[in-house]
Amino acid sequence: DFADRKAEEFRVETRETKRRLLGLIGVLALLFIGSGLLVVRHLQARIVKPLQGLAGTARTLAEGDYSVRSGYQGDDEIGALGAAFDAMAARVEFAQASLEDRYKKIFETAAFLITSVNAEGIIVDCNARITPVLGYTKDEITGQSMGTIIHPDDLHTAQDALEEILSTGSSYDKHYRMVTKDGSIRRVVINSSALMGEDGVYELTICIIEDITERVEAEARGDSLEAQLHRARRMEAVGQLAGGVAHDFNNLLTGVNGNVELARQDLHPSDPVHQSLDEITQATGRAADLIRQLLMFSRKQIADPKVVDLNARVTELERMLVRIIGEDVTFISRAAAQPGTVRIDPSQLDQVLINLAVNARDAMPGGGDLVIETRNASLAAE
């Protein structure tokens, strides 16, 4: 019995010891699990969440919001990483702001007019050059159709170019006419290129517009001056030819006059042939006057002013003037009763009267009267 009782007591004591040992193990397990949870929560609070915050901040920064900050401050490694990240974001924000400010200054102070046009042909933005070039303010033209400033005859071409630029991303240099606020026309060259949006689609056309109106007008004036120069050179060549012809013809007249004088010496003073010789002499005299005009035209002879009776000069030229004006124009001469005399080169006077007759004939294609009148007049000195 004693042995049985001791065995029972040993079994009871063993069971109690096991129970206490299991309780201790359970307490230790709970302590271990609790400590692990505390460690996990600590790690999550100090490492995981800050890293998740930094990752979210990085995504926001990548999307273009450069004002974002991590908001994490601490003395540990994560705090140092957050501070470095915030410093980097601040530098990026400053650089972006500086770049935008620089772009805006370049845009506003550019020497050329710059506009942006969307796919509907609406002017989205423009720089300050809009005022000196077209007379509009930025507020007046922003939001308006490009048809407001493109000449109606060029608008269809501009719309086709806009469509092709936005569909292909190509660039163009084209000449257009633009209409200013006051309705005047300006000649321009527009360099157009496409601007791609964030979705990868071309959404705006950037137009750099150079006003070439003055250049076009200067070129036109240059062409006119060049044409005048060509005409002047042709006239100079004609003058040189006229001078050469005049000298040759003058030599012929000298021979004619010499033969006339020789013929006179062989005739009796009462011979009627003298009258024919006198007419030949008068004709050669008029021919000599014409030669003098040719020489003056070629600038190889200076004017020779003389005292001239206008009535007599008009009478001498009447037959020639009648032939010049033709049958459809009637020549009428009205001579002053007591005309004064003038000092002028006779050949130049003849040329003036001939030019007047030719101009009058051309001005009266249907015929009319050409009246040449001489009279005395008193002119006040200016």
C-alpha positions as CSV (number, residue, x, y, z in Angstrom):
1,D,0.0,0.0,0.0
2,F,2.7,2.3,0.9
3,A,4.4,1.8,-2.5
4,D,1.1,2.3,-4.3
5,R,0.4,5.5,-2.4
6,K,3.9,6.9,-3.2
7,A,3.4,6.0,-6.9
8,E,0.1,7.8,-7.0
9,E,1.6,10.9,-5.4
10,F,4.4,10.8,-7.9
11,R,2.0,10.6,-10.8
12,V,-0.1,13.5,-9.4
13,E,3.0,15.6,-8.8
14,T,4.2,14.7,-12.4
15,R,0.9,15.8,-13.8
16,E,1.0,19.1,-11.9
17,T,4.6,19.7,-13.0
18,K,3.6,19.1,-16.7
19,R,0.6,21.4,-16.2
20,R,2.8,24.2,-14.8
21,L,5.4,23.6,-17.5
22,L,2.8,23.9,-20.2
23,G,1.4,27.1,-18.7
24,L,4.9,28.5,-18.6
25,I,5.5,27.6,-22.2
26,G,2.2,29.2,-23.2
27,V,3.1,32.3,-21.3
28,L,6.5,32.4,-23.0
29,A,4.8,31.8,-26.4
30,L,2.4,34.6,-25.8
31,L,5.2,36.9,-24.8
32,F,7.2,35.9,-27.9
33,I,4.2,36.4,-30.2
34,G,3.4,39.8,-28.6
35,S,7.0,40.8,-28.9
36,G,7.0,39.8,-32.6
37,L,3.8,41.8,-33.2
38,L,5.3,44.8,-31.5
39,V,8.4,44.5,-33.7
40,V,6.3,44.1,-36.8
41,R,4.3,47.2,-35.9
42,H,7.4,49.1,-35.2
43,L,9.0,48.1,-38.5
44,Q,5.8,49.0,-40.3
45,A,5.6,52.4,-38.6
46,R,9.3,53.2,-39.1
47,I,10.2,51.6,-42.4
48,V,7.3,50.2,-44.5
49,K,4.9,53.1,-44.3
50,P,7.6,55.8,-44.9
51,L,8.9,53.7,-47.9
52,Q,5.3,53.4,-49.2
53,G,4.9,57.2,-48.8
54,L,8.1,57.8,-50.7
55,A,7.0,55.5,-53.5
56,G,3.7,57.4,-53.7
57,T,5.5,60.7,-53.7
58,A,7.8,59.5,-56.5
59,R,4.7,58.5,-58.6
60,T,3.1,61.9,-58.1
61,L,6.4,63.6,-59.1
62,A,6.6,61.5,-62.2
63,E,3.1,62.6,-63.2
64,G,4.3,66.2,-63.3
65,D,3.3,67.5,-59.8
66,Y,6.6,69.0,-58.7
67,S,5.2,70.6,-55.6
68,V,4.7,67.2,-53.8
69,R,6.8,66.4,-50.7
70,S,7.3,63.2,-48.7
71,G,6.3,64.8,-45.4
72,Y,8.6,62.3,-43.4
73,Q,11.0,63.7,-41.0
74,G,13.3,61.7,-38.6
75,D,16.8,61.1,-37.4
76,D,17.1,57.6,-38.8
77,E,18.0,56.4,-42.3
78,I,14.4,56.7,-43.6
79,G,14.3,60.3,-42.4
80,A,17.6,61.1,-44.2
81,L,16.2,59.5,-47.4
82,G,12.9,61.5,-47.1
83,A,14.9,64.7,-46.6
84,A,17.0,64.0,-49.6
85,F,13.9,63.2,-51.7
86,D,12.2,66.4,-50.6
87,A,15.4,68.4,-51.5
88,M,15.5,66.7,-54.9
89,A,11.8,67.5,-55.5
90,A,12.3,71.1,-54.5
91,R,15.2,71.5,-57.0
92,V,13.1,69.9,-59.7
93,E,10.2,72.3,-58.9
94,F,12.5,75.3,-59.1
95,A,14.1,74.1,-62.3
96,Q,10.7,73.5,-63.8
97,A,9.5,77.0,-62.7
98,S,12.7,78.6,-64.1
99,L,12.3,76.7,-67.4
100,E,8.6,77.8,-67.7
101,D,9.5,81.4,-66.8
102,R,12.4,81.3,-69.4
103,Y,10.0,79.8,-72.0
104,K,7.4,82.5,-71.3
105,K,10.0,85.3,-71.7
106,I,11.3,83.8,-74.9
107,F,7.7,83.4,-76.1
108,E,6.7,87.0,-75.3
109,T,9.9,88.7,-76.4
110,A,10.4,86.8,-79.7
111,A,11.1,88.9,-82.8
112,F,8.4,86.9,-84.7
113,L,4.7,86.5,-84.0
114,I,4.0,83.1,-82.4
115,T,0.6,81.5,-82.2
116,S,-0.8,78.1,-81.2
117,V,-3.8,76.7,-83.1
118,N,-5.9,73.7,-82.1
119,A,-7.4,71.1,-84.5
120,E,-10.6,73.2,-84.9
121,G,-8.6,76.1,-86.1
122,I,-9.0,78.1,-82.9
123,I,-6.2,80.4,-81.8
124,V,-5.3,79.1,-78.3
125,D,-2.5,81.5,-77.5
126,C,-0.2,84.2,-79.1
127,N,2.6,86.5,-78.0
128,A,2.7,90.2,-77.8
129,R,3.9,90.6,-81.4
130,I,0.2,90.2,-82.4
131,T,-0.3,94.0,-81.8
132,P,2.5,95.5,-83.9
133,V,1.9,93.0,-86.7
134,L,-1.9,92.7,-86.9
135,G,-3.2,95.4,-84.6
136,Y,-5.1,93.0,-82.2
137,T,-4.4,92.5,-78.5
138,K,-3.9,89.0,-77.1
139,D,-7.3,89.1,-75.4
140,E,-9.0,90.1,-78.7
141,I,-7.5,87.3,-80.8
142,T,-7.3,84.4,-78.3
143,G,-10.2,82.1,-78.8
144,Q,-11.0,83.4,-82.3
145,S,-10.9,81.3,-85.5
146,M,-7.8,81.6,-87.6
147,G,-10.1,82.8,-90.4
148,T,-10.1,86.1,-88.4
149,I,-6.6,86.9,-89.5
150,I,-6.0,84.7,-92.6
151,H,-7.0,86.3,-95.9
152,P,-10.2,84.6,-97.3
153,D,-8.4,83.5,-100.5
154,D,-5.7,81.8,-98.5
155,L,-7.9,80.3,-95.8
156,H,-8.7,77.0,-97.5
157,T,-4.9,76.4,-98.1
158,A,-4.2,77.1,-94.4
159,Q,-7.0,74.7,-93.2
160,D,-5.6,71.9,-95.4
161,A,-2.1,72.6,-94.1
162,L,-3.4,72.5,-90.4
163,E,-5.1,69.2,-91.0
164,E,-2.0,67.6,-92.6
165,I,0.4,68.9,-89.9
166,L,-1.8,67.5,-87.0
167,S,-2.3,64.1,-88.8
168,T,1.4,63.5,-89.8
169,G,3.4,65.7,-87.5
170,S,5.1,67.4,-90.4
171,S,6.4,71.0,-90.6
172,Y,5.7,73.6,-93.3
173,D,6.9,76.9,-94.5
174,K,4.2,78.7,-96.5
175,H,3.5,82.2,-97.7
176,Y,0.1,83.7,-96.7
177,R,-1.7,87.0,-96.7
178,M,-3.0,88.1,-93.3
179,V,-5.7,90.7,-92.6
180,T,-5.0,93.3,-89.9
181,K,-7.5,94.7,-87.5
182,D,-7.9,97.8,-89.8
183,G,-8.4,95.6,-92.9
184,S,-5.0,96.1,-94.5
185,I,-3.1,93.2,-96.0
186,R,0.3,91.9,-94.6
187,R,2.5,89.4,-96.4
188,V,3.9,86.7,-94.1
189,V,5.8,83.4,-94.0
190,I,4.4,80.9,-91.5
191,N,6.6,78.1,-90.2
192,S,4.1,75.5,-88.7
193,S,4.9,72.4,-86.6
194,A,2.9,70.0,-84.5
195,L,2.9,69.8,-80.7
196,M,2.2,66.3,-79.2
197,G,0.0,66.0,-76.1
198,E,0.5,63.6,-73.2
199,D,-1.6,61.0,-74.9
200,G,0.8,60.8,-77.8
201,V,-1.7,62.6,-80.2
202,Y,-0.8,65.8,-82.0
203,E,-3.1,68.4,-80.6
204,L,-1.7,71.9,-81.3
205,T,0.0,73.6,-84.3
206,I,2.7,76.1,-83.3
207,C,3.0,78.8,-85.9
208,I,6.0,81.2,-86.1
209,I,5.0,84.1,-88.3
210,E,7.4,86.4,-90.1
211,D,6.1,89.6,-91.5
212,I,7.8,90.1,-94.9
213,T,5.5,92.9,-96.3
214,E,8.3,95.5,-96.4
215,R,10.6,93.0,-98.1
216,V,8.0,92.1,-100.8
217,E,7.4,95.8,-101.4
218,A,11.1,96.5,-101.6
219,E,11.6,93.7,-104.1
220,A,8.7,95.1,-106.2
221,R,10.3,98.5,-106.1
222,G,13.7,97.0,-107.0
223,D,12.1,95.3,-110.0
224,S,10.7,98.6,-111.1
225,L,14.0,100.4,-110.7
226,E,15.7,97.6,-112.6
227,A,13.2,98.0,-115.4
228,Q,13.8,101.7,-115.4
229,L,17.6,101.1,-115.5
230,H,17.1,98.7,-118.5
231,R,15.0,101.4,-120.3
232,A,17.6,104.0,-119.6
233,R,20.3,101.8,-121.0
234,R,18.3,101.1,-124.1
235,M,17.7,104.8,-124.5
236,E,21.4,105.4,-124.1
237,A,22.1,102.9,-126.8
238,V,19.5,104.5,-129.0
239,G,21.1,107.9,-128.4
240,Q,24.5,106.6,-129.3
241,L,23.1,105.1,-132.5
242,A,21.3,108.4,-133.2
243,G,24.5,110.3,-132.8
244,G,26.3,108.1,-135.2
245,V,23.5,108.3,-137.8
246,A,23.3,112.1,-137.4
247,H,27.0,112.5,-138.1
248,D,26.8,110.3,-141.2
249,F,23.7,112.1,-142.4
250,N,25.3,115.5,-141.7
251,N,28.2,114.5,-144.0
252,L,25.7,113.7,-146.7
253,L,24.0,117.1,-146.3
254,T,27.3,118.8,-146.6
255,G,27.8,117.2,-149.9
256,V,24.3,118.1,-151.1
257,N,24.8,121.8,-150.1
258,G,28.2,121.9,-151.8
259,N,26.7,120.6,-155.0
260,V,23.8,123.1,-154.8
261,E,26.3,125.9,-154.5
262,L,28.3,124.6,-157.4
263,A,25.1,124.4,-159.5
264,R,24.2,128.0,-158.6
265,Q,27.6,129.2,-160.0
266,D,26.8,127.6,-163.4
267,L,23.3,129.2,-163.7
268,H,22.3,132.6,-164.9
269,P,20.7,134.7,-162.1
270,S,17.4,134.7,-164.0
271,D,17.3,131.0,-164.5
272,P,14.1,129.5,-162.9
273,V,16.2,126.6,-161.6
274,H,17.4,128.9,-158.8
275,Q,14.0,128.5,-157.2
276,S,14.4,124.7,-157.0
277,L,17.9,125.1,-155.6
278,D,16.5,127.5,-152.9
279,E,13.9,124.8,-152.0
280,I,16.7,122.2,-151.7
281,T,18.7,124.6,-149.5
282,Q,15.7,125.1,-147.2
283,A,15.1,121.4,-147.0
284,T,18.7,120.7,-146.1
285,G,18.5,123.4,-143.5
286,R,15.5,121.7,-141.9
287,A,17.4,118.4,-142.1
288,A,20.3,120.0,-140.4
289,D,18.0,121.1,-137.6
290,L,16.8,117.5,-137.2
291,I,20.4,116.3,-137.0
292,R,21.0,118.9,-134.3
293,Q,18.0,117.4,-132.4
294,L,19.5,113.9,-132.8
295,L,22.8,115.1,-131.5
296,M,21.3,116.8,-128.5
297,F,19.3,113.6,-127.9
298,S,22.5,111.7,-127.9
299,R,24.1,114.4,-125.7
300,K,26.8,115.1,-128.2
301,Q,25.8,118.7,-128.8
302,I,24.8,121.4,-126.4
303,A,21.8,123.7,-126.9
304,D,22.2,126.8,-129.1
305,P,19.6,129.3,-128.0
306,K,18.6,132.1,-130.5
307,V,16.0,134.8,-130.7
308,V,13.1,133.2,-132.4
309,D,9.8,134.5,-133.8
310,L,7.2,132.0,-132.7
311,N,4.7,132.8,-135.5
312,A,7.3,132.2,-138.1
313,R,8.5,128.9,-136.5
314,V,5.0,127.5,-136.2
315,T,4.3,128.4,-139.9
316,E,7.5,126.6,-141.0
317,L,6.5,123.5,-139.1
318,E,2.8,123.5,-140.1
319,R,3.2,121.2,-143.1
320,M,5.2,118.7,-141.0
321,L,2.7,118.8,-138.2
322,V,-0.2,118.2,-140.5
323,R,1.4,115.1,-141.8
324,I,2.1,113.9,-138.2
325,I,-1.4,114.3,-136.9
326,G,-3.1,112.6,-139.9
327,E,-6.3,113.2,-141.7
328,D,-8.7,112.7,-138.7
329,V,-7.3,115.7,-136.8
330,T,-7.7,119.2,-138.1
331,F,-4.7,121.5,-137.6
332,I,-5.6,125.1,-136.6
333,S,-3.0,127.8,-136.1
334,R,-3.8,131.1,-134.3
335,A,-1.0,133.6,-134.5
336,A,-0.7,136.7,-132.3
337,A,-0.9,140.0,-134.2
338,Q,2.3,141.4,-132.7
339,P,4.1,138.6,-131.0
340,G,7.1,139.0,-128.9
341,T,10.3,137.1,-129.5
342,V,11.7,134.3,-127.3
343,R,15.3,133.2,-126.8
344,I,15.4,129.4,-127.3
345,D,17.1,126.7,-129.3
346,P,15.0,126.4,-132.4
347,S,15.5,122.7,-132.6
348,Q,14.3,122.3,-129.1
349,L,11.2,124.4,-129.9
350,D,10.5,122.3,-132.9
351,Q,10.8,119.1,-130.8
352,V,8.3,120.6,-128.2
353,L,5.8,121.4,-130.9
354,I,6.2,117.9,-132.5
355,N,5.7,116.2,-129.1
356,L,2.6,118.2,-128.4
357,A,1.2,117.3,-131.8
358,V,1.9,113.6,-131.3
359,N,0.4,113.6,-127.8
360,A,-2.7,115.4,-129.1
361,R,-3.1,112.9,-131.9
362,D,-2.9,110.0,-129.5
363,A,-5.4,111.6,-127.2
364,M,-8.0,112.0,-130.0
365,P,-8.2,108.5,-131.6
366,G,-11.6,109.5,-133.0
367,G,-10.4,112.8,-134.5
368,G,-10.7,116.4,-133.4
369,D,-9.1,119.8,-133.6
370,L,-5.4,120.6,-132.8
371,V,-5.1,124.3,-132.0
372,I,-1.7,125.9,-131.6
373,E,-1.9,129.5,-130.6
374,T,0.7,132.2,-129.9
375,R,0.1,135.2,-127.8
376,N,1.9,137.5,-125.4
377,A,1.4,137.0,-121.7
378,S,2.7,138.6,-118.5
379,L,3.8,136.1,-115.8
380,A,4.3,137.1,-112.2
381,A,7.6,136.1,-110.7
382,E,7.2,133.3,-108.0
